[in-house]
Amino acid sequence: MAIQRRMPIGAEPFPDGVHLRVWAPDRQDVRACVVEGGRRGEPVRLERDGEGYHAGVLPDAGAGTLYGLLLDGDEKLYPDPASRFQPQGVHGPSAVVDPDAYRWNDDAWQGPPAAGNVLYEMHVGAFTKEGTWTAAMAELPALAELGVTVIEMMPAAEFAGAFGWGYDGVALFAPTRLYGEPDDLRRFVDRAHQLGIAVIHDVVYNHLGPDGNYLKEFAKAYFTDRYENEWGEPINFDGPGSSAVREYFVANARYWAEEFHIDGLRLDATQQIFDASPVHVITEIAEAMREAAGPRRTLIIGENEPQQVQVVRSARDGGIGLDAVWNDDFHHSAMVALTGRSEAYYSDHLGRAQEFVSAAKYGFLFQGQRYAWQKDLKRGRGTPTFGLPPQRFVWFLQNHDQIANSATGARVHELCHPGSLRALTALMLLSPGTPMLFMGQEFLASSPFLYFADNEPELARKVAQGRAEFLSQFSSVATPLIRKRLKDPTDPRTFEDSKLDHAEREENAHAWLLHRDLLAVRRADAAFARNEPGRVDGAVLGADAFVLRFFGPEPPEDRLLLVNLGRDLRLEPMPEPLLAPPVDLEWRLRWRSEDPRYGGIGIPPFEPAEPWILSARSALVLAPAAGKPRDPARSNPGMARTN
């Protein structure tokens, strides 16, 4: 009877032993051997087929067995390209894992909500002092109470060294040993599901890291020189031999869904995933992920620096078919508004009211216009977003890149006025887009988030040089004085300094309460919860002030969000239709960012019939309510009395 494998490659335990299958078209002789007590067992030759796959059985092996691969008589023992676990690191032997040994408790889980998600970007290693999935699991109830619905877990595939961001992974099927064992990840996901939180995995399918990448030893066709990649050799998704390469990455997406119940993916730098095939490999990856999830909903997000909106358009509309894309434009405008600085890639954003109104209505700000910072763009930056649901765009004030892309890795609350941050936090969390928090943002974490990578000396030198060159685009960082103060990415203290202290959740309870209350408002109000196009309109009220009107299912459910990032503004007169209340109702104050409970200093009383005062650096939410009875003669001139 034929064995029914889960995946086309890798080691899988069966009653008669461990079945291995490896794609190595460049090799004629591939042998596998068990490693026990540091000693190798008798090699077992794998049979080669006509497509370059080698398959066989290790008869006396099972879950937990360590093994390696010998290639064409070479004595060097290589890890399995589809290893499920690397307990001794990227250069050590692979371990057999039995995915059925874990008993799941999430049968009732249906996946992330179809709309209304709130993302939380997490680096597991820096999320807690312990830096493990088990320690992170203890903090999940607090995230559920906060209102988080999806954890976006930074890359957790095995990478070299004792710490790092994970974007230089090399064993893409192996959860990193640094955060625990594979079943620890399963327990983390299982617990998140029981609390109503989805987990999506940030995957890097555009390149592999330089240390421990042995794929070329098995097949040079994994990579191509027909494209240029910013971080390493491009993956071969459309050249000779690419069918097996595509199978490797498509299987990897399925694997996370099937064996770890991961709810989706965040695809790193999709613009660097090159494919001229009739069906883009990203489309195949997304479809495989959804199929593997079965009846559970999934969420697949892309990062796309040039803002190519086709990544979130459906395949039938000529797109790739992802669910959402990161919105850098909102972040850039927000940072300019908060800090006043517009260096480097911030230089084409003004941080003015118009930008926030346009972002709320259309997602990206640059949709083909000239973009001075990237002078080499022939057609301008971005493509049109018209007609797309606003939930397609992920809004954030901070993420791992943007915090670390500075001299000190300082978080935004250390760079701006607290009132302005509260106001823009309200905009982000109530926005028609999909909001994302970066870990610790909700309690004003004092720890920076720095770039850290435990590389071997020669690679460390190159990485540090490249990092300094990248940061030199910021003129304030390019000075010799600042460059001397840049943290060494390879210093363990750089990693340790970036870890959160969850005791600060209590110390800065006002900030945590701000985020929790805003997310509660987002859930409770139908106007904020709606996600169809055209549900939001906005108007500029001043250079630094604007209004967004969120249209509810019925006029009494409309909401106004007023944001003023400048000095006190008196609205008199108010010739703006969006400020008009629904018929026979008047606006009442529902929420204010300057509430003392959030660390604010209060605002003047709001009287709808009096001139409105928008306090400096603040945000208000207004809701309609019944007002005082009106004189019929004043409300309807046709009913005026005559003498």
C-alpha positions in Angstrom: 0.0 0.0 0.0 1.4 3.4 -1.0 2.3 5.8 1.9 0.2 9.0 1.9 2.7 11.7 2.8 1.6 15.0 4.2 4.2 17.0 2.3 6.1 16.4 -0.9 9.5 16.8 0.9 11.0 16.2 4.3 11.0 13.5 6.9 7.7 12.0 8.1 7.3 9.2 10.7 5.3 6.1 9.8 4.9 2.7 11.5 7.7 1.2 9.4 10.1 4.0 10.0 10.8 7.5 8.8 10.1 8.2 5.2 12.4 10.8 3.6 12.0 12.7 0.3 14.5 15.3 -0.9 14.8 17.3 -4.1 18.4 17.1 -5.2 18.5 17.1 -9.1 22.2 18.1 -9.0 23.1 14.9 -7.0 23.3 11.3 -8.1 23.8 9.7 -4.7 21.9 11.0 -1.6 22.2 9.0 1.6 20.6 9.5 5.0 22.0 8.4 8.3 20.9 8.6 11.9 22.9 10.6 14.3 23.0 9.3 17.9 25.3 10.5 20.6 27.2 12.5 18.1 27.9 9.3 16.0 26.6 8.5 12.6 24.7 5.3 11.9 24.9 3.3 8.7 23.9 5.4 5.7 20.7 4.5 3.8 20.7 5.3 0.1 17.7 7.1 -1.2 16.3 6.1 -4.6 16.3 8.8 -7.3 13.4 9.3 -9.7 13.4 11.0 -13.1 12.5 14.5 -11.6 15.5 14.7 -9.3 13.7 13.6 -6.1 15.4 11.1 -3.8 13.3 9.0 -1.5 13.7 6.2 1.1 13.0 4.9 4.6 15.1 5.0 7.8 13.7 1.8 9.2 14.7 2.1 12.9 13.9 5.8 13.3 11.0 7.8 14.7 10.0 11.0 16.3 13.0 12.7 17.9 15.5 10.9 15.7 18.4 13.1 14.6 19.6 12.5 11.0 21.5 14.1 8.2 22.2 13.7 4.5 25.3 12.8 2.6 25.7 14.0 -1.0 27.7 12.1 -3.7 30.1 10.5 -1.3 31.1 13.7 0.5 31.7 13.1 4.2 30.0 16.4 5.2 26.6 15.8 6.8 24.0 18.3 5.6 20.6 19.1 7.3 17.4 18.3 5.4 16.3 21.2 3.2 12.8 20.6 4.6 13.9 19.9 8.2 11.0 20.1 10.7 13.4 21.0 13.6 17.1 22.0 14.0 17.8 21.5 17.8 21.5 22.2 17.3 21.1 25.1 14.9 21.3 25.6 11.2 24.5 23.6 10.7 23.5 20.6 12.9 21.5 17.5 12.2 17.7 17.6 11.5 15.2 16.1 13.9 12.1 14.0 13.0 8.9 15.5 14.3 5.5 13.8 14.7 2.9 16.5 14.3 0.2 14.1 15.5 1.6 13.8 19.0 0.1 17.1 20.0 -3.6 17.1 20.9 -5.3 20.3 19.8 -8.1 22.0 21.7 -9.3 24.4 19.0 -11.9 22.4 17.2 -14.4 25.3 17.6 -12.0 27.9 16.2 -13.2 29.4 12.9 -10.2 31.6 12.1 -9.8 35.4 12.2 -12.9 37.6 11.7 -13.8 38.3 8.2 -13.6 42.0 9.0 -12.7 44.3 11.9 -9.4 42.8 12.7 -6.8 44.4 15.0 -3.2 43.2 14.4 -0.4 43.0 16.9 3.1 42.6 15.5 5.2 40.4 17.8 8.9 39.4 17.9 8.7 36.3 20.1 12.3 36.5 21.3 11.9 40.1 22.5 8.3 40.0 23.6 9.2 38.6 27.0 12.4 38.4 29.0 12.5 34.7 28.5 11.9 35.0 24.8 10.0 31.8 24.3 6.6 30.8 23.0 5.7 29.5 26.5 6.5 32.8 28.1 4.6 34.7 25.4 1.6 32.5 25.9 1.2 33.8 29.5 0.7 37.3 28.1 -2.1 36.3 25.6 -5.0 37.0 28.0 -3.9 40.7 28.3 -3.9 41.0 24.5 -7.3 39.5 24.3 -8.6 41.9 26.9 -6.9 44.8 24.9 -9.0 43.9 21.8 -6.3 42.2 19.6 -7.7 39.7 17.1 -4.6 38.7 15.2 -1.0 38.3 16.2 1.4 38.9 13.3 4.4 36.8 14.4 7.7 38.0 13.0 9.6 35.2 11.2 10.1 32.1 13.3 11.7 29.8 10.8 15.2 28.7 11.9 18.1 31.1 11.3 21.7 31.2 12.3 23.0 32.6 15.7 21.6 33.0 19.1 19.3 36.0 18.3 18.0 37.9 15.3 14.9 39.4 13.6 14.4 36.2 11.6 14.4 37.7 8.1 17.5 35.7 7.3 15.9 32.3 7.8 17.3 29.2 6.1 15.3 26.2 7.3 11.9 27.4 6.4 10.0 24.3 7.7 11.7 24.4 11.1 10.4 26.6 13.9 13.5 28.1 15.5 15.0 26.3 18.5 15.5 29.7 20.1 11.9 30.0 21.1 11.2 26.4 22.1 10.3 23.1 20.5 7.7 22.7 17.7 5.0 21.7 20.2 5.6 24.9 22.2 4.6 26.8 19.1 1.5 24.6 18.7 0.6 25.3 22.4 1.0 29.0 21.8 -1.3 29.0 18.7 -3.8 26.7 20.5 -4.0 29.0 23.5 -4.4 32.0 21.3 -7.3 30.4 19.5 -9.0 29.6 22.8 -8.8 33.3 23.6 -10.2 34.3 20.3 -6.9 35.5 18.8 -5.6 34.3 15.4 -1.9 33.9 14.7 -0.4 34.6 11.3 3.3 34.0 10.4 5.6 36.5 8.8 7.4 34.5 6.1 10.3 35.4 3.8 9.9 34.0 0.4 12.0 36.5 -1.5 15.5 35.3 -0.3 17.3 33.1 2.2 19.9 34.1 4.8 23.6 33.7 4.0 24.6 31.6 6.9 23.3 28.0 6.9 21.7 28.1 3.5 22.5 24.8 1.9 19.8 24.7 -0.8 22.4 25.1 -3.5 24.1 22.0 -2.4 21.0 20.1 -3.5 19.9 22.2 -6.5 21.3 25.3 -8.0 17.9 25.8 -9.6 16.6 27.1 -6.3 18.0 30.5 -7.2 18.3 32.7 -10.3 20.5 35.5 -11.6 17.8 36.8 -14.0 16.6 39.3 -11.4 18.2 41.6 -8.8 17.3 41.2 -5.2 18.1 43.7 -2.4 19.0 41.1 0.2 20.5 38.1 -1.5 20.0 35.7 -4.5 16.4 35.8 -5.9 14.4 32.7 -5.7 13.8 30.9 -9.1 10.0 30.9 -9.5 9.8 31.0 -13.3 13.0 29.6 -14.8 14.3 26.1 -15.6 13.6 23.7 -12.6 11.2 26.2 -11.0 8.3 23.7 -10.7 10.0 22.0 -7.8 11.1 25.3 -6.3 7.5 26.5 -6.4 6.4 23.2 -4.8 8.8 23.8 -1.9 7.4 27.2 -1.1 3.8 26.4 -1.7 4.2 23.3 0.5 5.7 25.5 3.2 2.6 27.7 3.3 0.4 24.6 3.6 2.6 23.2 6.3 2.1 26.1 8.7 -1.7 25.9 8.3 -1.9 22.1 8.5 0.6 21.2 11.2 0.6 24.4 13.3 -3.0 25.7 12.7 -1.4 29.1 11.7 -4.2 31.3 10.4 -2.4 33.1 7.6 0.8 34.7 6.4 2.4 38.1 6.2 4.6 38.0 3.1 7.8 40.0 3.4 8.8 42.3 0.5 6.5 40.9 -2.2 8.0 43.2 -4.7 11.1 41.1 -4.5 9.3 37.8 -5.3 9.9 37.7 -9.0 7.6 35.6 -11.2 6.6 36.0 -14.8 4.5 32.8 -14.9 0.9 32.9 -16.0 -0.1 32.3 -12.4 2.0 34.2 -9.9 3.6 32.0 -7.2 2.1 34.3 -4.5 -1.4 33.5 -5.8 -0.5 29.8 -5.6 0.8 30.3 -2.0 -2.3 32.1 -0.9 -4.6 29.5 -2.5 -2.7 26.7 -0.9 -2.9 28.3 2.5 -6.6 28.8 2.3 -7.2 25.3 1.1 -5.1 23.8 3.9 -7.1 25.8 6.5 -10.2 24.1 5.3 -13.4 25.7 6.8 -11.3 28.1 8.9 -10.9 31.7 7.7 -7.4 32.9 6.9 -5.7 36.3 6.6 -2.9 36.8 4.1 -1.1 40.1 4.2 1.6 41.5 1.9 4.4 44.1 2.4 4.9 45.9 -0.9 7.1 49.0 -0.7 6.2 50.4 -4.2 2.5 50.1 -3.4 1.5 47.9 -6.3 -2.2 47.5 -5.5 -2.6 44.4 -7.6 -1.3 42.4 -4.7 -4.7 42.8 -3.1 -6.8 42.7 -6.2 -8.4 39.4 -7.0 -6.9 37.1 -9.6 -9.9 37.5 -11.8 -9.2 41.3 -11.8 -5.6 40.8 -12.8 -4.3 40.8 -9.2 -2.5 38.4 -6.9 -5.3 37.9 -4.4 -4.0 38.8 -1.0 -6.3 40.0 1.7 -4.4 43.2 2.8 -1.2 45.2 2.3 0.8 47.4 4.7 0.2 51.1 4.2 3.5 52.9 4.6 1.9 56.2 3.4 -0.1 56.6 6.6 2.9 55.8 8.7 5.1 58.4 6.9 2.5 61.2 7.2 1.9 60.4 10.8 5.6 60.4 11.7 6.1 63.8 10.0 3.0 65.2 11.8 4.2 63.8 15.2 7.9 64.6 15.0 8.1 67.5 12.5 11.0 65.6 10.7 10.8 64.7 7.0 14.1 63.2 6.1 14.8 60.5 3.6 11.7 58.5 2.6 9.6 60.8 4.7 10.4 63.8 2.5 7.4 63.5 0.2 4.9 63.6 3.1 3.8 66.8 4.8 1.9 65.4 7.8 -1.0 67.8 7.1 -4.7 67.3 7.6 -5.4 66.6 3.9 -3.2 63.5 3.9 -5.1 61.9 6.8 -8.4 62.5 5.1 -7.2 61.1 1.9 -5.7 58.1 3.6 -9.0 57.3 5.3 -10.8 57.5 2.0 -8.4 55.9 -0.4 -5.7 54.0 1.5 -2.5 54.9 -0.3 -1.6 58.6 -0.9 0.7 57.9 -3.8 -1.2 56.1 -6.6 1.0 57.0 -9.5 2.1 60.6 -8.8 5.7 61.7 -9.0 7.7 60.7 -5.9 10.8 62.9 -5.5 12.5 60.6 -3.1 12.7 57.8 -5.7 13.7 59.8 -8.7 14.2 56.7 -10.8 10.6 55.7 -10.8 9.4 56.1 -14.4 5.7 56.1 -13.7 5.5 57.6 -10.2 4.9 55.7 -7.0 1.9 53.4 -6.4 -1.2 52.4 -8.4 -4.9 53.4 -8.0 -6.8 51.9 -5.1 -10.3 53.1 -6.0 -13.1 50.7 -5.2 -11.1 48.6 -2.8 -12.5 48.0 0.7 -10.6 50.0 3.3 -9.8 46.9 5.4 -7.3 46.0 2.6 -4.9 48.6 4.0 -3.0 47.9 7.3 -2.5 51.1 9.2 0.3 51.5 11.8 2.2 54.2 13.7 5.1 51.8 14.5 6.4 48.5 13.2 9.7 46.6 13.6 11.4 48.3 10.6 10.3 51.9 11.3 11.3 51.9 14.9 14.7 50.4 14.1 15.3 52.7 11.2 16.7 55.4 13.4 19.9 56.0 15.4 18.5 54.8 18.7 15.5 52.6 18.0 13.4 54.9 20.1 9.6 54.4 20.0 7.4 57.2 18.8 6.1 58.3 22.2 9.7 59.4 23.0 9.8 61.6 19.9 6.6 63.6 20.1 4.0 65.4 22.2 1.8 62.9 24.1 -1.4 64.7 23.1 -0.6 64.4 19.4 0.2 60.7 19.9 -3.1 60.1 21.6 -5.0 61.9 18.8 -3.3 59.9 16.0 -3.7 56.7 18.0 -7.4 57.4 18.0 -7.3 58.0 14.2 -5.4 54.7 13.6 -7.5 52.5 15.9 -10.8 53.9 14.6 -9.7 54.2 11.0 -11.6 52.4 8.2 -8.3 50.5 7.6 -7.0 47.5 9.5 -5.0 48.8 12.5 -1.8 47.2 13.7 0.1 47.8 16.9 3.7 47.0 17.4 4.4 45.0 20.6 4.6 47.3 23.7 3.1 50.3 21.9 -0.1 49.8 24.0 1.8 50.6 27.2 4.4 53.0 26.0 7.3 50.5 26.4 10.5 52.2 27.4 12.6 49.6 25.6 13.8 50.5 22.2 13.5 48.1 19.3 16.9 47.9 17.6 18.3 45.9 14.8 20.0 42.8 16.3 21.6 39.8 14.5 24.1 37.3 15.9 26.2 36.8 12.9 29.7 35.3 12.5 32.5 37.9 12.4 32.9 38.4 8.7 29.2 38.5 8.0 28.7 40.7 11.0 31.1 43.2 9.6 29.3 43.3 6.2 25.9 43.6 7.9 27.0 46.4 10.2 28.5 48.2 7.2 25.3 47.7 5.2 23.2 48.9 8.1 25.2 52.1 8.5 24.9 52.8 4.8 21.2 52.3 4.8 20.7 54.6 7.8 22.9 57.2 6.1 20.0 58.2 3.9 18.8 60.0 7.1 21.1 63.1 7.2 20.7 63.3 11.0 22.2 59.8 11.3 24.9 60.2 8.7 27.0 62.4 10.9 30.2 60.8 12.3 29.1 61.6 15.9 25.8 59.7 15.5 27.3 56.8 13.5 29.8 56.1 16.3 26.9 55.7 18.6 25.0 53.2 16.6 24.4 50.0 18.5 26.3 46.9 17.4 23.7 44.5 16.0 25.8 41.5 17.1 26.2 42.6 20.8 23.8 40.5 23.0 23.0 43.7 24.9 21.4 45.1 21.8 19.0 42.2 21.8 18.5 42.3 25.6 17.8 46.0 25.5 15.0 45.5 23.0 13.0 43.1 25.2 9.7 44.3 26.8 9.0 44.7 30.5 5.4 43.8 30.9 5.3 45.4 34.3 5.1 48.7 32.4 1.6 47.7 31.5 0.6 48.7 35.0 3.0 51.6 35.3 1.6 53.1 32.2 -2.0 52.0 32.7 -3.3 55.2 31.2 -1.8 54.3 27.8 -3.1 50.7 27.9 -6.6 52.0 28.9 -6.5 54.4 25.9 -5.9 51.6 23.5 -8.4 49.3 25.2 -11.2 51.8 25.2 -10.6 52.8 21.6 -10.8 49.3 20.4 -14.0 48.8 22.4 -15.5 51.8 20.7 -14.4 50.3 17.3 -16.2 47.1 18.1 -19.3 48.6 19.6 -20.2 51.3 17.1 -21.6 50.1 13.8 -20.2 53.1 12.0 -16.6 52.2 12.9 -17.2 48.5 12.3 -18.4 48.8 8.7 -15.8 48.1 6.0 -17.4 48.7 2.6 -16.0 51.4 0.3 -17.4 54.9 0.6 -18.5 54.6 4.2 -16.1 57.4 5.3 -15.9 61.0 4.1 -13.7 63.7 5.5 -12.9 67.4 5.3 -10.0 69.7 6.2 -10.9 72.1 9.0 -7.5 73.7 9.2 -3.9 73.1 8.3 -3.6 70.6 11.1 -7.3 69.7 11.8 -9.8 67.6 10.1 -13.1 65.7 10.5 -14.0 62.2 9.4 -17.6 61.2 9.2 -18.3 57.5 9.5 -21.6 56.6 8.1 -23.6 54.0 10.0 -26.3 51.7 8.7 -28.8 54.5 9.7 -28.2 58.2 10.2 -28.5 58.0 14.0 -25.5 55.7 14.0 -23.2 58.1 12.2 -20.1 59.2 14.0 -17.7 62.1 13.8 -14.0 61.9 14.5 -12.4 65.3 14.9 -8.7 65.5 15.1 -6.6 68.6 15.8 -2.8 68.3 15.7 -2.2 72.0 15.9 -3.1 74.7 18.4 -6.6 75.4 19.8 -9.1 75.8 16.9 -12.4 77.6 17.2 -14.9 76.4 14.6 -17.1 79.4 13.8 -18.6 79.5 11.4 -18.9 75.9 10.3 -19.7 75.8 6.6 -19.0 72.1 6.2 -21.9 69.6 5.5 -20.1 66.7 7.2 -20.4 68.5 10.5 -24.2 68.7 10.2 -26.1 66.3 12.6 -28.7 63.8 11.3 -32.2 65.4 11.1 -33.8 66.2 14.5 -30.6 65.1 16.4 -27.6 66.9 17.7 -24.0 65.9 18.3 -23.0 64.7 21.8 -19.5 64.0 23.0 -18.9 60.2 23.0 -15.1 60.0 23.6 -12.1 62.4 24.0 -8.4 61.7 23.8 -7.6 64.3 26.5 -9.5 62.4 29.2 -7.4 62.5 32.4 -7.7 58.7 32.6 -5.5 58.6 29.5 -3.0 61.1 30.8 -4.8 64.0 29.1 -5.4 67.5 30.5 -9.1 67.7 29.8 -11.0 69.8 27.2 -13.6 72.6 27.5 -17.2 71.4 27.8 -18.7 70.5 24.5 -22.0 72.3 23.7 -23.4 71.5 20.2 -25.3 74.7 19.9 -22.2 76.9 20.8 -19.1 77.4 18.7 -17.0 74.2 18.8 -13.5 74.4 20.3 -11.1 71.8 19.1 -8.4 71.7 21.8 -4.8 71.5 20.7 -3.4 68.1 20.0 -6.6 66.2 20.7 -9.3 64.0 19.2 -13.0 63.8 19.8 -15.7 61.3 18.9 -19.2 62.7 18.5 -22.4 60.6 18.3 -26.0 61.9 17.5 -28.5 62.1 20.2 -31.9 63.7 20.7 -31.6 67.3 21.5 -33.8 70.0 22.9 -37.2 70.4 21.2 -37.0 73.0 18.4 -39.4 75.8 17.6 -41.3 74.4 14.5 -41.3 77.8 13.0 -37.5 77.9 13.1 -37.0 74.3 11.9 -39.6 74.6 9.1 -40.0 78.0 7.5 -43.1 76.8 5.7 -44.9 76.5 9.1 -44.0 80.1 10.2 -46.9 82.0 11.8 -48.1 85.2 10.1 -50.0 88.1 11.8 
